[in-house]
Amino acid sequence: MNHFFFNGVDAATGRYSHSPLEAALVAKLARSERISPAEAKELSWWYENIVVTNHFGPMDGVDPEDLGQAGWGVVFAHDCDPAIREALAELIEWRRQQASTVDERFFRISSGKDGHRPGESKLEFLKRHNVGPGPADPHRMPYYLLVVGEPERIPFRFQYQLDVQYAVGRLDFDTPDEYARYARAVVQRERAAADCPGGVRRAVFFGPCNKDDPATQSSVSEMLQPLSESFSETRNDLEVEEVTGDAATKSRLSHLFNGEVPSLLFTASHGLVLSGSDSRQRDFQGAVVCQEWEGPNSGSLTPEMVFAADDVALAGRLNGLILFCFNCFGGGTPRYDDFALRDSATRSQIAPHSFVARLPQRLLGHSENGAAAVIAHVDRAWANSFIWGKAGRQLQTLESVLRRLLNGCRIGWAMEFLNQRYAELATDLNGVLEDVKYGGDPDEMMLSTLWTSHQDAKNYAVFGDPAVRVPMLAPVERASRTAGSPRRT
């Protein structure tokens, strides 16, 4: 594949939000990449000392599944509204009880003078708390960290950086009531979890295959179908359903959110993209484009083609769903374009301010029993990121994350596979760019693939408490199907 596609569609035109890029142009973007010396040094150390030995996450001897060993903490902006902290009191107290059973230092609140300060990097924040690089030592800083606040106060970049070393999630709502609803739902679900013996986990893989659209055609054939088949063939304890192609309609997705809610929903689609001057951007950016969209030559999109936050029924129950959303801007939008040439005179502004996407906010702050967490991209997603040149399909990282989630592991611990991939790719990319700096001339396709995969791995983020798990649902009647095959609709 000589062109690189984004998983995003312009709402006004119906065309790709960004034209497919030739390898030569992507290589030019890669050559302009700037990784700071401190960040490059830390990522290289992390890869060489942690990833290579397959020991990433908390320090050796710490069970990442036990909050009493790994610890849990929350990072507020230094000037966070006290009403937000009060709204989260039920969750904070619940986690304090779990994390401080061995040592009170394993539970930590960073707020006020100890909270995140404007412009502060991950390294600066940790240094101020007497923490250096390396595996998380809960005596100094808990492994699970919940960042609270909008990305204009605590930037997405801080979250990315912190997530290499720790298990990080973010909460950002418009009102204290939404924080309180989320906190209450998490605590109530976890208290009730022991009362669901014999429950099952149900995974649904959802993805349209739109007309004249290589991006979604590839994501269905090279990602969704192989993933669903893999879990069906190896896991008799799961309910697995594949909803792809003509079946992947807005109506079907609405039913999955508002009716037959699974434990884990993995969606791969285009995300809706709007101009920063469009008043609708805040509410619709990153919404899921469904099968009703007839491809890049069909004109502007209508609400009937897109599943957005307003389509989540407020009267329904989401039962602690975890959503893994593969599309452009599904998790959020930065103020400035991360994909501009770094040597450009000015960076392109794509939004009035950085923001968390409305759909994750609506799911997590639901009026009833909301979602537990959302994994999604900040900025653009690359349709090519799971295909590695001539080596073809590379799903090991995604499959490992999903397998750990469906084994009931905490979401922050499951995400370490993506953090590992980011550290490895960033180290490899930095090495290639160093060679370029001194006259090296790498293969453009190799450099392009390396850079897009690095950007893709970096931009995954967790929204919600990083200590939550994929829920067990009450026993359901198993769909009759041939052993080893997913149920397809």
C-alpha positions as CSV (number, residue, x, y, z in Angstrom):
1,M,0.0,0.0,0.0
2,N,1.7,3.2,-1.2
3,H,-0.8,5.6,0.4
4,F,-1.6,6.2,4.0
5,F,-5.2,6.7,5.0
6,F,-6.7,8.5,8.0
7,N,-9.9,7.1,9.7
8,G,-11.8,10.4,9.5
9,V,-14.5,11.9,7.2
10,D,-15.3,15.6,6.8
11,A,-18.9,16.2,7.9
12,A,-19.5,19.0,5.4
13,T,-18.0,17.4,2.2
14,G,-18.2,13.6,2.9
15,R,-14.7,13.3,1.7
16,Y,-11.7,12.2,3.7
17,S,-10.9,14.8,6.3
18,H,-7.3,14.5,5.2
19,S,-6.3,13.3,1.8
20,P,-4.5,10.0,1.7
21,L,-0.8,10.7,1.9
22,E,1.9,9.2,-0.4
23,A,4.8,7.5,1.4
24,A,7.2,10.3,0.3
25,L,5.1,13.0,2.1
26,V,4.7,10.9,5.2
27,A,8.5,10.4,5.2
28,K,8.9,14.2,5.1
29,L,6.6,14.5,8.1
30,A,8.7,11.9,9.9
31,R,11.9,13.7,9.1
32,S,10.5,16.8,10.7
33,E,9.6,14.9,14.0
34,R,11.1,16.4,17.1
35,I,11.6,14.2,20.1
36,S,13.2,16.1,22.9
37,P,16.6,14.7,24.2
38,A,15.1,14.1,27.6
39,E,12.1,12.2,26.3
40,A,14.2,10.3,23.8
41,K,16.6,9.2,26.5
42,E,13.8,8.1,28.8
43,L,12.0,6.1,26.0
44,S,15.3,4.5,25.0
45,W,16.0,3.5,28.6
46,W,12.5,2.2,29.0
47,Y,12.7,0.1,25.8
48,E,16.2,-1.3,26.5
49,N,15.8,-2.0,30.2
50,I,12.1,-2.8,30.5
51,V,10.5,-3.8,27.2
52,V,13.4,-6.0,26.0
53,T,13.2,-8.0,29.3
54,N,9.4,-8.1,29.0
55,H,9.1,-6.4,32.4
56,F,7.0,-3.2,32.0
57,G,4.5,-1.7,34.5
58,P,5.2,-1.5,38.2
59,M,8.5,-2.6,39.8
60,D,9.4,-6.3,40.1
61,G,7.5,-8.2,42.8
62,V,4.4,-5.9,42.6
63,D,1.2,-7.5,41.5
64,P,-0.5,-4.9,39.2
65,E,-3.9,-6.5,39.7
66,D,-3.7,-5.8,43.5
67,L,-4.2,-2.1,44.3
68,G,-2.9,-2.9,47.8
69,Q,0.5,-3.6,46.1
70,A,0.4,-1.4,43.0
71,G,-1.3,1.7,44.6
72,W,-3.8,4.2,43.2
73,G,-3.7,8.0,43.0
74,V,-5.4,11.0,41.5
75,V,-3.8,14.0,39.8
76,F,-5.8,17.2,39.9
77,A,-4.9,20.5,38.3
78,H,-3.4,22.8,41.0
79,D,-6.4,25.1,40.8
80,C,-9.1,22.4,40.4
81,D,-12.6,23.4,41.4
82,P,-13.1,21.9,44.9
83,A,-16.6,20.8,43.8
84,I,-15.1,18.3,41.4
85,R,-13.0,16.7,44.1
86,E,-16.0,16.5,46.3
87,A,-18.0,14.9,43.5
88,L,-15.4,12.2,43.2
89,A,-15.3,11.5,47.0
90,E,-17.1,8.2,46.8
91,L,-14.6,6.8,44.3
92,I,-11.6,8.3,46.0
93,E,-12.6,6.8,49.4
94,W,-13.3,3.4,47.8
95,R,-9.8,3.4,46.2
96,R,-8.2,4.6,49.4
97,Q,-9.6,1.6,51.2
98,Q,-8.2,-0.8,48.5
99,A,-4.8,0.9,48.0
100,S,-3.8,1.6,51.6
101,T,-4.2,-1.8,53.1
102,V,-0.4,-2.4,53.1
103,D,1.1,1.1,53.1
104,E,-0.7,4.4,53.3
105,R,1.8,5.8,50.7
106,F,0.3,3.6,48.1
107,F,-2.7,5.9,48.0
108,R,-2.1,9.5,46.9
109,I,-4.0,12.7,46.0
110,S,-2.0,15.3,44.1
111,S,-3.9,18.5,44.3
112,G,-3.2,22.2,45.2
113,K,0.5,22.8,45.4
114,D,1.1,19.1,44.7
115,G,-1.2,19.1,41.7
116,H,-0.3,19.5,38.1
117,R,1.0,23.0,37.3
118,P,0.6,24.9,34.0
119,G,3.1,23.9,31.3
120,E,4.5,21.2,33.6
121,S,5.9,18.1,31.8
122,K,5.7,14.5,33.1
123,L,9.4,14.6,34.1
124,E,9.0,18.0,35.9
125,F,5.9,16.8,37.7
126,L,7.6,13.6,38.9
127,K,10.9,15.3,39.8
128,R,8.9,17.7,42.0
129,H,7.5,14.6,43.8
130,N,11.0,13.1,44.1
131,V,10.3,10.4,41.5
132,G,12.7,9.4,38.7
133,P,12.4,7.3,35.6
134,G,12.0,3.5,35.7
135,P,9.3,1.1,36.8
136,A,6.6,2.5,39.0
137,D,7.5,2.3,42.7
138,P,4.2,2.7,44.7
139,H,6.3,3.9,47.7
140,R,7.0,7.0,45.7
141,M,4.1,7.3,43.3
142,P,1.1,4.8,42.8
143,Y,1.1,2.8,39.6
144,Y,-2.6,3.6,38.8
145,L,-3.1,7.3,38.3
146,L,-6.4,9.1,37.4
147,V,-5.9,12.5,35.8
148,V,-8.8,14.8,36.4
149,G,-9.5,17.9,34.3
150,E,-9.8,19.2,30.8
151,P,-6.8,19.0,28.4
152,E,-6.4,22.7,28.3
153,R,-5.4,22.5,32.0
154,I,-3.7,19.1,32.0
155,P,-2.5,18.6,28.4
156,F,-3.0,15.4,26.5
157,R,0.8,15.3,26.1
158,F,1.3,15.1,29.8
159,Q,-1.1,12.1,29.8
160,Y,0.8,10.4,27.0
161,Q,4.2,10.9,28.8
162,L,2.9,9.7,32.2
163,D,1.3,6.7,30.6
164,V,4.7,5.2,29.5
165,Q,5.6,4.7,33.1
166,Y,2.3,4.4,34.8
167,A,-1.3,3.2,34.2
168,V,-3.1,6.4,33.4
169,G,-6.7,7.4,32.7
170,R,-8.5,10.7,32.5
171,L,-11.9,12.1,33.6
172,D,-13.2,15.3,32.2
173,F,-16.8,16.4,32.5
174,D,-18.7,19.7,32.2
175,T,-20.4,19.4,35.6
176,P,-19.7,18.0,39.1
177,D,-22.9,15.9,38.8
178,E,-21.3,13.9,35.9
179,Y,-18.2,13.2,38.1
180,A,-20.4,12.1,40.9
181,R,-22.5,9.8,38.7
182,Y,-19.3,8.2,37.3
183,A,-17.9,7.7,40.8
184,R,-21.1,6.2,42.2
185,A,-21.5,3.8,39.3
186,V,-17.9,2.4,39.5
187,V,-18.2,1.8,43.3
188,Q,-21.6,0.3,43.1
189,R,-20.6,-2.1,40.3
190,E,-17.4,-3.2,42.1
191,R,-19.3,-3.8,45.3
192,A,-21.9,-5.9,43.4
193,A,-19.3,-7.8,41.3
194,A,-19.1,-10.7,43.8
195,D,-22.9,-11.2,43.5
196,C,-22.6,-12.2,39.8
197,P,-21.4,-15.8,39.9
198,G,-21.5,-17.6,36.6
199,G,-21.5,-14.4,34.6
200,V,-20.0,-14.1,31.1
201,R,-18.1,-11.5,29.2
202,R,-19.5,-10.6,25.8
203,A,-17.3,-9.0,23.2
204,V,-18.7,-7.3,20.0
205,F,-16.5,-6.3,17.1
206,F,-18.3,-3.6,15.1
207,G,-17.1,-2.0,11.8
208,P,-18.7,-0.7,8.6
209,C,-17.2,-1.5,5.2
210,N,-18.1,1.6,3.2
211,K,-18.3,1.8,-0.5
212,D,-15.2,2.9,-2.4
213,D,-13.3,3.2,0.9
214,P,-10.0,1.4,1.3
215,A,-9.7,2.4,5.0
216,T,-12.8,0.7,6.3
217,Q,-12.5,-2.2,3.9
218,S,-9.0,-2.8,5.3
219,S,-10.0,-2.4,8.9
220,V,-12.7,-5.1,8.5
221,S,-10.7,-7.7,6.6
222,E,-7.3,-7.1,8.2
223,M,-8.3,-6.2,11.8
224,L,-11.9,-6.8,12.9
225,Q,-12.5,-10.2,11.3
226,P,-9.2,-11.7,12.3
227,L,-9.6,-10.4,15.9
228,S,-13.1,-11.8,16.3
229,E,-12.1,-15.1,14.8
230,S,-9.1,-15.4,17.1
231,F,-11.1,-14.9,20.2
232,S,-13.9,-17.3,19.0
233,E,-11.4,-20.0,18.3
234,T,-9.5,-19.8,21.6
235,R,-12.0,-18.7,24.2
236,N,-15.0,-20.9,24.9
237,D,-15.8,-18.8,28.0
238,L,-16.7,-15.7,25.9
239,E,-19.6,-14.6,23.8
240,V,-18.1,-13.1,20.6
241,E,-20.1,-11.4,17.9
242,E,-18.9,-9.8,14.7
243,V,-21.0,-6.9,13.3
244,T,-19.4,-5.8,10.1
245,G,-20.2,-4.5,6.6
246,D,-23.9,-4.1,5.8
247,A,-24.9,-5.1,9.4
248,A,-22.8,-2.3,10.9
249,T,-25.6,0.3,10.8
250,K,-26.4,3.2,13.1
251,S,-29.5,1.3,14.2
252,R,-27.4,-1.8,15.2
253,L,-24.9,0.3,17.0
254,S,-27.7,2.1,18.8
255,H,-29.0,-1.2,20.0
256,L,-25.5,-2.2,21.3
257,F,-25.4,1.0,23.4
258,N,-29.0,1.2,24.3
259,G,-30.2,-2.4,24.5
260,E,-28.1,-5.5,24.3
261,V,-25.0,-3.9,25.9
262,P,-21.9,-6.1,25.7
263,S,-19.0,-6.2,28.2
264,L,-16.5,-4.9,25.6
265,L,-17.3,-3.2,22.3
266,F,-14.6,-2.7,19.8
267,T,-15.4,-0.3,16.9
268,A,-13.3,0.4,13.9
269,S,-14.7,3.1,11.6
270,H,-14.2,6.6,10.4
271,G,-14.6,9.4,12.9
272,L,-16.6,12.5,12.0
273,V,-14.4,15.5,11.6
274,L,-15.5,19.1,11.7
275,S,-13.8,22.4,11.1
276,G,-12.6,24.4,14.2
277,S,-14.9,27.2,13.0
278,D,-18.0,24.9,13.0
279,S,-20.1,25.4,16.2
280,R,-21.0,21.7,16.1
281,Q,-17.4,20.6,16.4
282,R,-17.4,20.2,20.2
283,D,-20.5,17.9,20.2
284,F,-19.8,15.8,17.1
285,Q,-16.1,15.5,16.5
286,G,-15.0,11.9,16.6
287,A,-18.6,10.5,16.4
288,V,-18.8,7.0,14.8
289,V,-19.5,7.0,11.0
290,C,-21.7,3.9,10.3
291,Q,-22.5,1.8,7.2
292,E,-25.1,4.3,6.0
293,W,-22.3,6.5,4.7
294,E,-21.9,5.6,1.0
295,G,-18.3,6.5,0.7
296,P,-16.0,9.4,-0.1
297,N,-17.9,10.4,-3.3
298,S,-21.4,10.5,-1.8
299,G,-21.6,14.1,-0.4
300,S,-22.1,15.6,3.0
301,L,-23.0,13.4,6.0
302,T,-26.4,13.4,7.7
303,P,-27.3,12.5,11.3
304,E,-28.7,9.2,10.1
305,M,-25.2,8.1,9.1
306,V,-23.4,8.9,12.4
307,F,-23.7,7.7,16.0
308,A,-22.9,10.6,18.3
309,A,-23.3,11.4,22.0
310,D,-26.9,12.6,21.6
311,D,-27.8,9.1,20.3
312,V,-27.0,7.5,23.7
313,A,-30.3,7.0,25.4
314,L,-30.3,8.6,28.9
315,A,-32.8,6.1,30.2
316,G,-30.7,3.1,29.3
317,R,-28.1,1.2,31.4
318,L,-24.5,0.7,30.1
319,N,-23.6,-1.8,32.8
320,G,-19.9,-0.8,33.0
321,L,-19.2,-1.3,29.3
322,I,-15.7,-0.7,28.1
323,L,-15.5,0.8,24.6
324,F,-12.4,0.5,22.4
325,C,-12.9,3.0,19.6
326,F,-10.6,3.0,16.6
327,N,-11.2,6.2,14.6
328,C,-10.0,9.7,14.2
329,F,-10.6,12.0,17.2
330,G,-12.7,9.3,19.0
331,G,-11.1,10.3,22.3
332,G,-10.4,13.9,21.9
333,T,-9.0,16.8,19.8
334,P,-5.9,18.8,20.5
335,R,-5.9,22.5,19.7
336,Y,-3.0,22.2,17.3
337,D,-2.4,19.7,14.5
338,D,0.1,17.0,15.6
339,F,0.6,16.0,12.0
340,A,1.9,19.3,10.7
341,L,5.5,19.6,9.5
342,R,7.5,20.4,12.6
343,D,9.7,22.9,10.6
344,S,6.6,24.9,9.5
345,A,6.5,28.5,10.6
346,T,3.3,28.0,12.5
347,R,1.3,24.9,13.6
348,S,-2.2,24.6,12.2
349,Q,-4.9,25.2,14.7
350,I,-7.7,22.6,14.3
351,A,-9.9,23.5,17.3
352,P,-10.5,26.6,19.4
353,H,-9.2,24.6,22.4
354,S,-8.2,21.0,23.2
355,F,-11.2,18.9,24.4
356,V,-12.3,15.4,25.2
357,A,-14.8,14.0,22.7
358,R,-18.4,14.3,23.7
359,L,-19.3,10.6,23.1
360,P,-16.9,9.3,25.8
361,Q,-18.1,12.0,28.1
362,R,-21.7,11.0,27.6
363,L,-21.0,7.3,28.1
364,L,-18.9,7.7,31.3
365,G,-21.1,10.4,32.9
366,H,-24.4,8.6,32.0
367,S,-27.4,9.3,34.2
368,E,-27.8,5.6,35.1
369,N,-25.2,2.8,35.2
370,G,-22.7,4.2,32.8
371,A,-19.6,2.9,31.0
372,A,-16.5,2.1,33.0
373,A,-13.9,3.3,30.5
374,V,-13.3,4.3,26.9
375,I,-10.0,3.6,25.0
376,A,-9.8,5.9,22.0
377,H,-7.5,8.0,19.8
378,V,-6.7,11.7,20.5
379,D,-6.1,13.3,17.1
380,R,-6.1,11.2,14.0
381,A,-6.0,7.4,13.6
382,W,-4.1,5.7,10.8
383,A,-5.9,3.0,8.9
384,N,-2.4,1.6,8.0
385,S,-1.1,1.3,11.5
386,F,-1.9,-2.4,11.9
387,I,-0.2,-3.3,8.6
388,W,3.6,-3.4,8.6
389,G,4.8,-3.1,5.0
390,K,5.5,-6.4,3.3
391,A,5.2,-8.3,6.6
392,G,1.4,-7.6,6.3
393,R,-1.1,-7.7,9.2
394,Q,0.3,-7.1,12.7
395,L,-2.3,-7.5,15.4
396,Q,-0.3,-8.8,18.2
397,T,-0.4,-5.6,20.3
398,L,-4.2,-5.1,19.9
399,E,-4.9,-8.7,20.5
400,S,-2.8,-8.7,23.6
401,V,-4.6,-5.7,25.0
402,L,-8.0,-7.2,24.3
403,R,-7.0,-10.6,25.7
404,R,-5.9,-9.1,28.9
405,L,-9.0,-7.0,29.2
406,L,-11.2,-10.1,28.5
407,N,-9.3,-12.0,31.1
408,G,-10.6,-9.5,33.6
409,C,-7.4,-7.5,34.1
410,R,-7.5,-3.8,35.0
411,I,-7.6,-1.6,32.0
412,G,-4.4,0.4,32.8
413,W,-2.4,-2.9,33.1
414,A,-3.9,-4.1,29.8
415,M,-2.8,-1.0,28.0
416,E,0.9,-1.6,28.8
417,F,1.2,-3.5,25.5
418,L,0.4,-0.3,23.7
419,N,2.9,1.6,25.9
420,Q,5.5,-1.0,25.1
421,R,4.9,-0.6,21.4
422,Y,5.1,3.2,21.7
423,A,8.4,3.1,23.5
424,E,9.8,0.6,21.0
425,L,8.7,2.5,18.0
426,A,9.8,5.9,19.4
427,T,13.2,4.5,20.1
428,D,13.5,3.0,16.6
429,L,12.2,6.2,15.0
430,N,14.7,8.3,17.0
431,G,17.5,6.1,15.8
432,V,16.5,6.5,12.2
433,L,16.1,10.3,12.5
434,E,19.5,10.5,14.1
435,D,20.9,8.7,11.0
436,V,19.0,11.1,8.8
437,K,20.5,14.1,10.7
438,Y,24.0,12.9,9.8
439,G,23.3,12.1,6.1
440,G,21.5,8.8,6.2
441,D,18.9,8.1,3.5
442,P,16.4,5.5,4.8
443,D,13.8,3.7,2.7
444,E,10.8,6.1,2.5
445,M,8.2,3.3,2.9
446,M,10.0,2.0,6.0
447,L,10.3,5.4,7.5
448,S,6.7,6.2,6.8
449,T,5.4,3.0,8.3
450,L,7.6,3.5,11.4
451,W,6.4,7.0,11.9
452,T,2.7,6.4,11.4
453,S,2.8,3.4,13.7
454,H,4.6,5.4,16.3
455,Q,2.0,8.2,16.1
456,D,-0.8,5.7,16.3
457,A,0.5,4.0,19.4
458,K,1.2,7.3,21.2
459,N,-2.3,8.7,20.6
460,Y,-4.3,5.9,22.4
461,A,-5.7,7.1,25.7
462,V,-7.9,5.8,28.4
463,F,-10.8,7.8,29.6
464,G,-12.1,6.7,33.0
465,D,-10.5,5.1,36.0
466,P,-7.5,3.1,34.9
467,A,-8.2,0.5,37.6
468,V,-11.6,-0.6,36.3
469,R,-12.2,-4.0,34.5
470,V,-14.4,-5.3,31.8
471,P,-17.5,-6.4,33.6
472,M,-19.1,-9.8,33.9
473,L,-22.6,-9.8,32.6
474,A,-25.4,-11.9,33.9
475,P,-25.6,-15.3,32.2
476,V,-27.3,-15.1,28.8
477,E,-28.5,-17.7,26.4
478,R,-25.6,-18.6,24.2
479,A,-26.2,-18.2,20.5
480,S,-26.0,-21.5,18.7
481,R,-23.0,-21.5,16.4
482,T,-20.4,-23.8,15.0
483,A,-17.7,-24.3,17.5
484,G,-14.7,-22.0,16.7
485,S,-16.8,-19.5,14.7
486,P,-18.0,-16.0,15.9
487,R,-21.6,-15.2,15.6
488,R,-21.9,-12.7,12.6
489,T,-24.6,-10.3,11.8
